[in-house]
Amino acid sequence: MADNKKGSSLNWIIKNLLLAAGILVALLIVSSLGLNILTRHNKTVTVPDFTNMTVREAASAAAKNDLKVKVTDSVFIRRLASGAVYRQSPKAGDKAKKGRHVFLTINSVVPQKIAMPNLIGYSFLEAKAELVNHGLSLGRLQYVQDMATNNVLEQKCGGRTIKPGNLIVKGSEIDLVLGLNPASGKTTVPKVTGMKYVRAVDTIHDSFLNVGKAVFDKDIKSYRDSVNAVVYKQEALGASRTMGTTVALWLTLDESKVPVK
């Protein structure tokens, strides 16, 4: 009888230990799933290119990728359709968590004027960020010999030096005159094939280069067409170039012309 009681007691303890372990495992699984749902851990998507879309079109494209869009600013681009998306953050091709907002800058109907910021003494990256914050666009990069590479020495609009505080149309292109130390004045031509025109220009600027010749297919006849065109061929991919030099691009609306690799 004593042995039976001991065996029964031992079985009861084992069963309860197994039950407790099972409950603990279940709680850990539920907790992990809940945490993943709340934080969307490792659930990222590639941000689409909303350039030249209407806000409604951008919202639809975002929803298909588990993203949202929000208009936060506007500029005036004379050749771009009213209300069309001009810029976005995060950029097209960036990774973003599902459910997050992509902030849009759209084209305004009426040109708005703003005061030109002072970019003198800024680094290239700081100046570019400041232009975006003020609703302005980066134009040409011009390099002159100086001790500090990519230090802003002068700011221009329409080929003329523009002083801080001068009123200019929001969305205007600002050319930067930058310093170039010959000892550190080289950069590598990035890959931009498959990118839309605006994104390709931005990527080339980020490598401290300019777009030179842009050859559009004959069926590209309007500014809207040019914004939607993709690069199917480029000059000097991966080559070493002096900062401020140009890269030629060939663009098309026929994405089948874009090389797979």
BAFI-3210 file (N, C-alpha, C; in Angstrom, 3 decimals, decimal comma, padded with zeros to 6 digits):
// residues 261
n [1|2|3|4|5|6|7|8|9|10|11|12|13|14|15|16|17|18|19|20|21|22|23|24|25|26|27|28|29|30|31|32|33|34|35|36|37|38|39|40|41|42|43|44|45|46|47|48|49|50|51|52|53|54|55|56|57|58|59|60|61|62|63|64|65|66|67|68|69|70|71|72|73|74|75|76|77|78|79|80|81|82|83|84|85|86|87|88|89|90|91|92|93|94|95|96|97|98|99|100|101|102|103|104|105|106|107|108|109|110|111|112|113|114|115|116|117|118|119|120|121|122|123|124|125|126|127|128|129|130|131|132|133|134|135|136|137|138|139|140|141|142|143|144|145|146|147|148|149|150|151|152|153|154|155|156|157|158|159|160|161|162|163|164|165|166|167|168|169|170|171|172|173|174|175|176|177|178|179|180|181|182|183|184|185|186|187|188|189|190|191|192|193|194|195|196|197|198|199|200|201|202|203|204|205|206|207|208|209|210|211|212|213|214|215|216|217|218|219|220|221|222|223|224|225|226|227|228|229|230|231|232|233|234|235|236|237|238|239|240|241|242|243|244|245|246|247|248|249|250|251|252|253|254|255|256|257|258|259|260|261]
n.u [000,823|001,933|003,914|002,336|001,087|003,304|004,107|001,888|001,879|004,304|003,787|001,809|003,224|005,045|003,269|002,164|004,443|005,080|002,764|002,998|005,351|004,463|002,516|004,171|005,787|003,790|002,959|005,297|005,432|003,055|003,598|005,839|004,731|002,881|004,566|005,906|003,802|003,117|005,487|006,157|008,391|011,195|009,574|009,669|009,332|009,980|010,161|007,961|008,286|006,857|006,890|005,523|002,965|-000,564|-001,931|-003,905|-003,327|-000,807|-001,482|-002,954|-001,012|000,740|-000,810|-000,975|001,497|001,514|001,896|001,552|000,624|001,432|000,835|003,089|004,288|004,716|005,790|006,657|006,744|007,132|006,729|005,594|002,712|-000,127|-000,501|000,851|003,119|006,237|008,512|009,663|009,805|010,545|013,014|012,410|012,960|014,204|014,188|011,411|009,393|006,398|003,265|004,142|004,369|004,890|006,249|005,102|005,993|004,271|003,350|002,570|-000,182|000,025|002,877|005,021|006,903|010,040|012,520|015,917|018,056|021,125|023,835|026,519|029,632|028,604|028,684|028,458|026,404|024,990|024,116|022,496|020,457|019,421|018,424|016,325|014,736|013,843|012,255|013,500|015,438|018,252|020,638|023,163|026,463|029,348|032,812|035,652|039,124|040,166|040,928|039,213|037,294|034,080|032,951|030,695|031,052|029,818|026,520|024,077|021,481|019,790|022,143|023,239|024,819|023,264|022,100|021,809|018,522|017,369|014,410|013,017|011,421|009,712|010,921|012,782|015,841|018,967|022,263|025,402|028,578|031,429|034,170|037,242|039,651|042,463|043,699|041,717|039,640|038,168|035,555|033,082|031,207|027,803|025,374|022,530|020,681|017,404|016,198|013,844|013,920|014,190|014,968|017,313|018,937|019,181|020,582|022,979|023,878|024,348|026,676|028,394|028,463|027,387|024,477|025,007|024,669|021,378|019,613|016,604|014,109|012,357|009,589|009,108|007,742|006,798|007,069|005,992|006,232|009,037|009,649|008,576|010,131|012,592|015,976|017,813|020,299|023,611|026,452|029,789|029,601|030,548|033,054|035,954|035,754|036,450|035,175|032,215|032,209|030,468|027,779|026,432|023,093|020,611|017,237|013,955|010,478|009,816|010,080|011,049|013,419|015,285|018,136|018,273|020,145]
n.v [-001,203|001,214|001,521|001,873|004,279|005,966|005,736|006,749|009,338|010,255|010,125|012,072|014,371|014,461|014,730|017,235|018,812|018,505|019,618|022,259|022,984|022,810|024,834|027,032|027,031|027,498|030,065|031,500|031,253|032,555|035,080|035,802|035,865|037,894|040,042|040,272|041,021|043,484|044,994|044,497|043,073|042,563|042,662|043,940|046,007|046,854|050,179|051,619|053,529|056,560|058,737|061,277|060,270|060,707|061,726|059,933|057,718|057,109|056,429|054,113|052,437|052,305|050,998|048,442|047,532|047,358|049,837|053,345|056,642|060,120|063,488|066,035|068,340|070,877|071,883|074,056|073,098|074,008|072,477|070,143|068,125|069,454|068,691|066,303|063,783|064,821|064,396|061,994|060,469|057,736|057,165|055,826|052,368|052,098|050,270|049,627|049,388|047,483|049,132|051,693|055,283|056,896|059,883|062,532|064,982|067,224|068,650|072,020|074,280|077,066|079,125|079,303|081,515|081,482|082,195|082,148|079,773|079,866|078,209|078,215|076,973|074,640|071,029|068,897|066,932|067,975|070,392|069,464|068,179|070,409|071,882|070,193|070,334|072,929|072,854|072,996|072,195|070,202|071,280|071,604|070,343|071,994|071,967|073,404|074,055|073,470|073,351|071,770|069,100|068,899|070,958|073,611|076,442|078,377|079,402|079,055|080,186|079,714|080,235|082,436|083,911|083,529|085,219|084,520|084,682|085,994|086,050|083,259|081,061|078,364|075,080|075,603|074,987|074,654|075,379|074,165|075,341|073,689|072,715|071,114|068,919|067,848|065,514|063,927|063,625|061,773|059,575|056,911|055,736|055,185|052,458|052,965|051,947|050,897|052,596|055,303|058,556|060,874|059,697|058,465|060,686|061,783|059,728|059,758|062,322|061,857|060,495|062,479|063,457|064,655|064,566|064,243|064,132|063,306|060,969|060,539|058,183|058,362|058,363|059,664|062,502|064,495|066,323|064,809|062,261|062,071|062,068|059,663|057,915|055,287|054,408|052,687|052,318|053,279|055,439|054,444|052,667|051,858|052,939|054,925|058,305|061,847|064,024|065,863|065,567|064,353|062,012|060,100|059,267|056,939|056,774|055,266|054,410|051,867|049,194|046,701|047,002|047,398|046,006|042,782|042,137]
n.w [000,000|000,819|-001,103|-003,375|-002,778|-002,728|-005,398|-006,709|-005,732|-006,776|-009,537|-009,683|-009,069|-011,244|-013,391|-012,828|-012,971|-015,691|-016,770|-015,848|-017,179|-019,824|-019,847|-019,372|-021,704|-023,599|-022,812|-023,338|-026,126|-026,917|-025,857|-027,383|-029,964|-029,599|-029,042|-031,478|-033,083|-031,984|-032,246|-034,814|-035,509|-037,515|-039,749|-042,567|-045,505|-048,958|-049,900|-052,209|-055,320|-055,376|-056,989|-059,019|-058,894|-058,123|-054,936|-054,160|-055,797|-054,789|-052,157|-052,600|-053,775|-051,630|-049,692|-050,776|-050,168|-047,466|-046,217|-045,304|-046,433|-046,072|-046,583|-046,158|-047,000|-049,570|-052,856|-055,597|-058,787|-061,941|-064,295|-063,461|-062,781|-061,064|-057,672|-057,874|-056,656|-055,566|-053,965|-051,527|-048,259|-046,266|-048,905|-052,215|-052,547|-050,112|-046,965|-044,863|-041,899|-041,807|-041,981|-041,336|-041,931|-045,064|-045,917|-047,887|-050,335|-052,247|-055,482|-055,675|-056,489|-056,622|-056,794|-054,029|-052,040|-050,363|-047,812|-048,649|-047,220|-045,258|-046,406|-046,427|-045,453|-044,559|-044,640|-047,553|-047,217|-045,032|-046,149|-048,243|-046,791|-045,492|-047,637|-048,455|-046,161|-046,379|-048,577|-051,038|-054,024|-054,958|-057,247|-059,551|-058,850|-058,219|-058,223|-056,637|-056,079|-052,784|-049,252|-047,718|-048,606|-050,078|-048,636|-048,375|-050,344|-051,805|-052,839|-055,359|-057,584|-060,528|-061,867|-060,658|-057,807|-054,694|-051,878|-048,351|-047,027|-049,191|-051,187|-052,769|-055,148|-053,771|-054,093|-055,982|-057,824|-056,352|-056,884|-055,795|-054,819|-054,113|-051,982|-052,982|-052,218|-053,799|-052,914|-051,903|-053,721|-055,212|-056,383|-056,682|-059,437|-059,052|-059,284|-061,201|-062,919|-063,741|-061,987|-061,482|-063,053|-061,270|-058,841|-059,671|-060,295|-057,727|-056,424|-057,834|-057,173|-054,445|-054,601|-055,147|-057,749|-061,013|-063,165|-066,532|-069,841|-070,644|-072,178|-073,627|-074,644|-077,809|-077,502|-075,185|-074,305|-072,644|-069,490|-067,443|-068,557|-068,577|-065,861|-065,095|-066,509|-066,713|-065,954|-068,323|-069,244|-068,464|-068,011|-067,337|-065,027|-061,779|-062,116|-061,226|-060,515|-060,726|-058,270|-058,955|-061,683|-064,649|-065,339|-067,885|-068,871|-070,081|-070,856|-070,541|-071,129|-071,402|-069,578|-070,113|-071,387|-069,469|-068,065|-066,495|-064,533]
ca.u [000,000|002,843|004,564|001,316|000,890|004,497|004,068|000,809|002,344|005,354|003,113|001,091|004,241|005,556|002,204|002,042|005,634|004,914|001,707|003,573|006,288|003,659|001,913|005,255|006,133|002,677|003,014|006,438|005,057|002,046|004,283|006,690|003,858|002,309|005,620|006,141|002,665|003,175|006,677|006,361|009,813|011,718|008,566|009,962|009,008|010,704|009,307|007,790|008,555|005,579|007,128|004,610|001,621|-001,455|-001,932|-004,764|-002,566|000,254|-002,102|-003,308|000,233|001,279|-001,634|-000,613|002,773|001,340|002,405|000,615|001,252|000,965|001,365|003,627|004,870|004,468|006,717|006,084|007,541|006,303|006,426|004,994|001,260|-000,590|-000,853|001,665|004,170|007,548|009,564|009,138|010,712|011,808|013,170|012,090|014,006|014,582|013,421|010,598|008,505|005,011|002,375|004,668|004,008|005,839|005,886|005,121|005,985|003,537|003,474|001,534|-000,793|000,520|004,258|005,226|008,266|010,651|013,834|017,045|018,880|022,580|024,477|027,972|030,321|028,018|029,150|027,508|025,248|024,221|023,478|021,427|019,356|018,850|017,619|015,090|013,930|013,275|011,455|014,301|016,032|019,680|020,914|024,490|027,574|030,540|033,931|036,830|040,184|040,058|041,494|038,189|036,430|032,625|032,544|029,985|031,715|028,919|025,213|023,598|020,161|019,716|023,470|023,690|024,991|022,089|022,444|020,841|017,428|016,701|013,205|013,019|010,265|009,896|011,115|013,853|017,085|020,096|023,572|026,379|030,006|032,012|035,614|037,783|041,054|042,887|044,120|040,550|038,600|037,668|034,341|032,741|029,916|026,869|024,439|021,207|019,783|016,162|015,624|013,214|014,854|014,442|015,731|018,648|019,671|019,459|021,620|024,233|024,296|024,868|028,054|029,132|028,559|026,252|023,962|025,387|023,722|020,255|019,033|015,281|013,499|011,572|008,191|009,036|007,500|006,365|007,784|005,434|006,890|010,441|009,698|008,240|011,106|013,595|017,310|018,109|021,718|024,342|027,875|030,891|029,195|031,630|034,337|036,413|035,650|036,669|033,920|031,688|032,115|029,116|027,453|025,374|022,019|019,656|015,988|012,865|009,241|009,697|010,909|011,659|014,759|016,186|018,795|017,843|021,204]
ca.v [000,000|002,376|001,690|002,406|005,698|006,693|005,783|007,673|010,704|010,599|010,381|013,355|015,439|014,499|015,279|018,674|019,463|018,542|020,597|023,597|023,239|023,060|026,173|028,009|027,072|028,154|031,496|032,070|031,339|033,622|036,353|036,095|036,248|039,205|041,048|040,447|041,769|044,865|045,691|044,125|042,731|041,979|042,702|045,120|045,966|047,821|051,339|051,864|054,874|057,255|059,932|061,654|059,758|061,522|061,245|058,749|056,614|056,768|055,741|052,768|051,672|052,092|049,989|047,128|047,162|047,480|051,130|054,460|057,879|061,351|064,700|066,918|069,562|071,099|072,755|074,445|072,711|074,527|071,481|068,956|068,225|069,913|067,621|065,101|063,563|065,253|063,819|061,130|060,014|057,250|057,142|054,588|051,366|051,915|049,303|050,247|048,462|047,490|049,997|053,032|056,312|057,489|061,296|063,004|066,389|067,271|069,879|073,001|075,003|078,446|079,181|079,903|082,006|081,298|082,826|081,249|079,520|080,035|076,909|078,409|076,325|073,323|069,914|068,595|066,206|068,910|071,342|068,773|068,005|071,735|072,214|069,402|070,890|074,215|072,668|073,349|071,043|070,286|071,395|071,132|070,393|072,564|071,838|074,253|073,593|073,996|072,432|070,854|068,523|068,893|072,088|074,570|077,744|079,345|078,876|079,755|079,872|080,250|080,655|083,616|083,750|083,971|085,478|084,051|085,616|086,386|085,272|082,457|080,172|077,057|074,052|076,015|074,225|075,409|074,824|074,343|075,367|072,918|072,585|069,831|068,663|066,856|064,272|063,113|064,088|060,710|058,871|055,788|055,894|054,192|051,819|053,593|051,304|050,438|053,665|056,427|059,655|061,713|058,902|058,267|061,948|061,884|058,737|060,254|063,427|061,304|060,067|063,719|063,574|065,293|063,936|065,003|063,896|062,414|060,628|059,954|057,566|059,303|058,426|060,479|063,819|065,476|066,250|063,655|061,076|062,032|061,715|058,238|057,120|054,567|054,307|051,344|052,287|054,377|055,546|054,253|052,014|051,354|053,587|055,987|059,610|063,037|064,603|066,965|065,222|063,978|060,649|060,092|058,296|056,665|056,498|054,710|054,018|050,431|048,576|045,471|047,337|047,461|044,702|042,075|042,244]
ca.w [000,000|000,907|-002,406|-004,290|-002,463|-003,179|-006,862|-007,107|-005,409|-007,739|-010,820|-009,578|-009,142|-012,618|-014,242|-012,576|-013,520|-017,151|-017,065|-015,639|-018,277|-021,025|-019,725|-019,523|-023,130|-024,294|-022,496|-024,063|-027,546|-027,050|-025,598|-028,535|-031,075|-029,285|-029,195|-032,918|-033,648|-031,512|-032,748|-036,218|-035,535|-038,760|-040,805|-043,363|-046,928|-049,773|-050,169|-053,650|-055,840|-055,557|-057,794|-060,092|-058,645|-057,307|-053,551|-054,127|-056,390|-053,842|-051,021|-053,056|-053,928|-050,287|-049,018|-051,313|-049,556|-046,010|-045,782|-045,370|-046,898|-045,435|-047,213|-045,117|-047,551|-050,999|-053,570|-056,886|-059,947|-063,025|-065,325|-062,850|-062,611|-059,765|-056,740|-058,080|-055,657|-056,041|-053,134|-050,470|-047,208|-046,814|-050,352|-052,930|-052,438|-048,713|-046,194|-043,814|-041,210|-042,258|-041,222|-041,097|-042,903|-045,999|-045,963|-049,270|-050,742|-053,512|-056,258|-055,355|-057,615|-056,614|-056,305|-052,711|-051,901|-049,052|-047,659|-048,902|-046,030|-045,385|-046,458|-046,466|-044,348|-044,303|-045,461|-048,620|-046,687|-044,210|-047,058|-048,945|-045,835|-045,243|-048,820|-048,370|-045,062|-046,812|-049,787|-052,205|-054,692|-055,257|-058,676|-059,962|-057,919|-058,857|-057,287|-056,807|-055,182|-051,423|-048,276|-047,201|-049,633|-049,847|-047,806|-049,229|-050,445|-052,456|-053,214|-056,546|-058,132|-061,880|-062,310|-059,924|-056,366|-053,944|-050,489|-047,361|-046,776|-050,430|-051,449|-053,989|-055,263|-053,133|-055,107|-056,890|-057,780|-055,810|-057,227|-054,718|-055,106|-053,024|-051,965|-053,422|-051,955|-054,797|-052,270|-051,537|-054,621|-056,086|-055,978|-057,561|-060,110|-058,509|-060,210|-061,174|-063,881|-063,121|-061,166|-062,154|-063,301|-060,093|-057,877|-060,238|-060,100|-056,294|-056,107|-058,416|-056,306|-053,196|-054,878|-055,431|-059,198|-061,694|-064,386|-067,719|-070,926|-070,349|-073,480|-073,448|-075,816|-078,608|-077,078|-073,968|-074,895|-071,648|-068,220|-066,728|-069,129|-068,169|-064,445|-064,998|-067,256|-065,916|-066,564|-068,813|-069,590|-067,841|-068,320|-066,375|-063,780|-060,943|-062,410|-060,333|-061,169|-059,911|-057,796|-059,751|-063,102|-065,057|-065,741|-068,903|-068,635|-071,153|-070,147|-071,333|-070,452|-071,652|-068,543|-070,623|-071,854|-068,319|-067,850|-065,288|-063,530]
c.u [000,864|003,514|003,601|001,111|002,068|004,498|003,029|001,219|003,402|004,772|002,416|002,070|004,766|004,533|002,088|003,253|005,552|003,863|002,232|004,535|005,548|003,040|002,966|005,658|005,056|002,688|004,151|006,112|004,086|002,696|005,132|005,864|003,282|003,320|005,902|005,038|002,763|004,333|006,911|007,827|010,189|010,696|008,772|009,579|009,875|009,756|009,194|008,176|007,216|005,699|006,103|003,209|000,757|-001,414|-002,782|-004,037|-001,462|-000,304|-002,464|-002,071|000,859|000,523|-001,290|000,697|002,742|001,991|001,282|001,354|000,636|001,634|001,811|004,170|004,485|005,533|006,011|007,077|006,702|005,866|005,727|003,510|000,907|-001,002|-000,036|002,762|005,521|008,680|008,919|010,229|009,993|011,811|012,711|013,267|014,498|013,721|012,665|009,726|007,092|004,186|002,878|004,241|005,190|005,385|006,124|005,204|005,332|003,715|002,284|000,987|-000,178|001,959|004,356|006,674|008,754|011,997|014,923|017,842|020,359|023,245|026,004|028,613|029,760|028,745|028,090|026,242|024,376|023,454|022,304|020,215|018,655|017,989|016,281|014,170|013,255|012,470|012,174|014,945|017,514|019,875|022,272|025,484|028,802|031,676|035,062|037,858|040,099|040,644|040,479|037,275|034,980|032,160|031,903|030,645|030,797|027,618|024,637|022,188|020,057|021,044|024,026|023,824|023,771|022,458|021,392|019,771|016,722|015,506|013,320|011,795|010,598|009,962|012,220|015,076|018,228|021,385|024,543|027,794|030,698|033,530|036,050|039,278|041,506|043,289|042,941|039,358|038,031|036,414|034,057|031,356|028,960|026,009|023,066|020,253|018,583|015,499|014,897|014,170|015,209|015,287|017,156|019,515|020,087|020,593|022,984|024,768|024,924|026,281|028,911|029,411|027,340|025,759|024,345|024,341|022,642|019,518|017,709|014,806|012,576|010,124|008,018|008,957|007,106|007,199|007,296|006,072|008,324|010,587|009,436|009,251|012,117|014,901|017,530|019,590|022,390|025,818|028,719|030,488|030,409|032,983|034,675|036,398|036,001|035,316|033,508|031,615|030,737|029,005|026,284|024,378|021,161|018,376|014,868|011,619|009,003|010,639|011,532|013,075|015,785|016,823|018,392|018,874|021,908]
c.v [001,264|002,656|002,280|003,899|006,534|006,845|006,762|009,118|011,170|010,915|011,733|014,519|015,591|015,134|016,782|019,452|019,592|019,563|022,021|023,967|023,554|024,434|027,257|028,161|027,803|029,659|032,192|032,256|032,481|034,986|036,773|036,550|037,632|040,315|041,326|041,258|043,242|045,635|045,468|043,797|042,014|041,955|043,975|044,896|046,993|048,953|051,565|053,295|055,535|058,489|060,077|061,047|060,833|060,960|059,987|057,537|056,148|055,999|054,307|051,879|051,366|050,979|048,578|046,618|047,311|048,740|052,161|055,683|059,079|062,541|065,657|068,232|069,691|072,024|073,189|074,118|073,016|073,458|070,242|069,181|068,661|068,726|066,363|065,005|063,939|064,569|062,969|060,766|058,970|057,226|055,807|053,631|051,140|050,831|050,033|049,188|048,592|048,412|051,403|053,997|056,653|058,928|061,854|064,518|066,438|068,617|070,791|073,661|076,394|078,456|079,915|080,337|081,831|082,010|081,781|081,040|079,766|078,666|077,005|077,796|074,967|072,260|069,656|067,937|067,107|069,895|070,700|068,577|069,332|072,182|071,481|069,981|072,195|074,084|073,089|072,091|071,285|070,306|070,793|071,240|070,884|072,551|072,785|073,827|074,292|072,962|071,350|070,376|068,509|069,907|073,139|075,940|078,822|078,642|079,725|079,307|080,524|080,780|081,849|083,298|084,306|084,080|084,888|085,112|086,104|085,479|084,547|081,544|078,831|075,986|074,387|075,117|075,138|074,678|075,118|074,361|074,775|072,861|071,194|069,783|067,563|065,510|063,360|063,441|063,054|060,064|057,766|055,994|054,810|053,569|052,477|052,979|050,717|051,488|054,682|057,614|060,439|060,966|058,677|059,511|062,090|060,938|059,182|061,435|062,908|060,746|061,234|063,892|064,301|064,413|064,828|064,862|062,913|062,174|059,899|059,310|058,552|059,415|059,183|061,935|064,890|065,327|065,066|062,366|060,956|061,625|060,226|057,332|056,474|054,479|052,864|051,196|053,488|054,318|055,165|053,654|051,463|052,008|054,638|057,306|060,727|063,619|065,783|066,686|064,622|062,499|060,717|058,977|058,143|056,161|056,073|054,527|052,524|049,684|047,259|045,725|047,385|046,084|044,086|042,209|043,583]
c.w [000,000|-000,414|-003,412|-004,072|-002,949|-004,696|-007,363|-006,883|-006,405|-009,105|-010,824|-009,719|-010,565|-013,551|-014,074|-013,094|-015,043|-017,554|-016,928|-016,757|-019,566|-021,023|-019,946|-020,990|-023,915|-024,057|-023,244|-025,541|-027,776|-026,857|-026,784|-029,727|-030,851|-029,469|-030,655|-033,556|-033,269|-032,124|-034,228|-036,454|-036,828|-039,890|-041,617|-044,815|-047,647|-050,150|-051,680|-054,029|-056,154|-056,453|-058,918|-059,945|-057,997|-055,889|-053,432|-054,692|-055,439|-052,643|-051,378|-053,180|-052,569|-049,569|-049,492|-050,721|-048,035|-045,457|-045,838|-045,908|-046,179|-046,108|-046,122|-045,666|-049,015|-051,563|-054,854|-057,991|-061,180|-064,018|-064,787|-062,607|-061,192|-058,897|-056,889|-057,018|-056,261|-055,278|-052,051|-049,476|-046,352|-048,344|-050,936|-052,842|-051,019|-048,066|-045,085|-043,161|-041,753|-041,360|-041,005|-042,197|-043,806|-046,197|-047,364|-049,362|-052,118|-054,203|-056,003|-056,623|-057,752|-056,082|-054,972|-052,604|-050,466|-049,025|-047,864|-047,618|-046,305|-045,300|-046,421|-045,214|-043,984|-045,114|-046,528|-048,070|-045,828|-045,098|-047,799|-048,045|-045,571|-046,426|-048,786|-047,303|-045,444|-048,112|-051,046|-052,782|-054,943|-056,764|-059,025|-058,823|-058,679|-057,838|-057,664|-055,772|-053,828|-050,472|-047,869|-048,326|-049,156|-048,817|-048,714|-049,165|-051,017|-052,809|-054,345|-056,919|-059,503|-062,374|-061,565|-058,436|-055,648|-052,470|-049,554|-047,104|-048,019|-050,683|-052,787|-053,979|-054,622|-054,215|-056,082|-056,734|-057,329|-056,169|-056,087|-055,275|-053,887|-053,127|-052,405|-053,147|-052,910|-054,190|-051,936|-052,432|-055,564|-055,503|-056,997|-058,149|-059,629|-059,603|-060,089|-062,196|-063,137|-062,257|-062,037|-062,148|-062,036|-059,068|-058,375|-060,040|-058,643|-055,892|-056,636|-057,607|-055,014|-053,354|-055,351|-056,922|-059,735|-062,836|-065,546|-068,789|-070,460|-071,663|-073,247|-074,755|-076,518|-078,161|-075,760|-074,398|-073,877|-070,378|-067,401|-067,229|-068,608|-066,705|-064,255|-065,701|-066,320|-066,699|-067,023|-069,203|-068,937|-068,209|-067,096|-065,038|-063,040|-061,164|-061,358|-061,096|-060,192|-059,509|-058,660|-061,229|-063,386|-065,437|-066,726|-068,600|-069,888|-070,495|-071,082|-070,468|-070,578|-070,694|-068,994|-071,132|-070,710|-068,111|-066,520|-064,183|-063,638]
res [m|a|d|n|k|k|g|s|s|l|n|w|i|i|k|n|l|l|l|a|a|g|i|l|v|a|l|l|i|v|s|s|l|g|l|n|i|l|t|r|h|n|k|t|v|t|v|p|d|f|t|n|m|t|v|r|e|a|a|s|a|a|a|k|n|d|l|k|v|k|v|t|d|s|v|f|i|r|r|l|a|s|g|a|v|y|r|q|s|p|k|a|g|d|k|a|k|k|g|r|h|v|f|l|t|i|n|s|v|v|p|q|k|i|a|m|p|n|l|i|g|y|s|f|l|e|a|k|a|e|l|v|n|h|g|l|s|l|g|r|l|q|y|v|q|d|m|a|t|n|n|v|l|e|q|k|c|g|g|r|t|i|k|p|g|n|l|i|v|k|g|s|e|i|d|l|v|l|g|l|n|p|a|s|g|k|t|t|v|p|k|v|t|g|m|k|y|v|r|a|v|d|t|i|h|d|s|f|l|n|v|g|k|a|v|f|d|k|d|i|k|s|y|r|d|s|v|n|a|v|v|y|k|q|e|a|l|g|a|s|r|t|m|g|t|t|v|a|l|w|l|t|l|d|e|s|k|v|p|v|k]
***
